[in-house]
Amino acid sequence: MTLYPTLPLQAASAQGGSIPFFVPMILIGLIFYFLVIRPQNRNQRQHDEALKTAGKGDLVVTRGGLHGKVAVVEDDTFVIEVGTLKGSPIKLTVDKKSVERLTKAGSAEAKAAKADGKKKGGDAE
């Protein structure tokens, strides 16, 4: 018993089966693009714009978890105030790339964060 006569049939069916395989793969790629990649790009653009327009008094949270208020804006860095020690402000220099979240001064979120900081007895100013 030999399998040689069935090999041409298997090769013919494999050639015809490749096109239906690619259609679901293309659909999965499109779904992935619209559900994952495109929203991430939009969020990244909004974050970059917010960093470009950041100014003195804005509240920031770094990727390391530091919360502070922007004191000075430089080209690639911020100087943020994270609290006070014996009446003098504690200032840290952080890269703009390390800022995870930025809240504009005067916005509802900033007012809520300031009020929350006072309730906890922290230094929000």
Beta strands, then each sheet from edge to edge (+ up, - down):
strand 1: 59-62
strand 2: 67-73
strand 3: 77-85
strand 4: 88-95
strand 5: 99-103
sheet 1: 4+ 3- 2+ 1- 5+
end
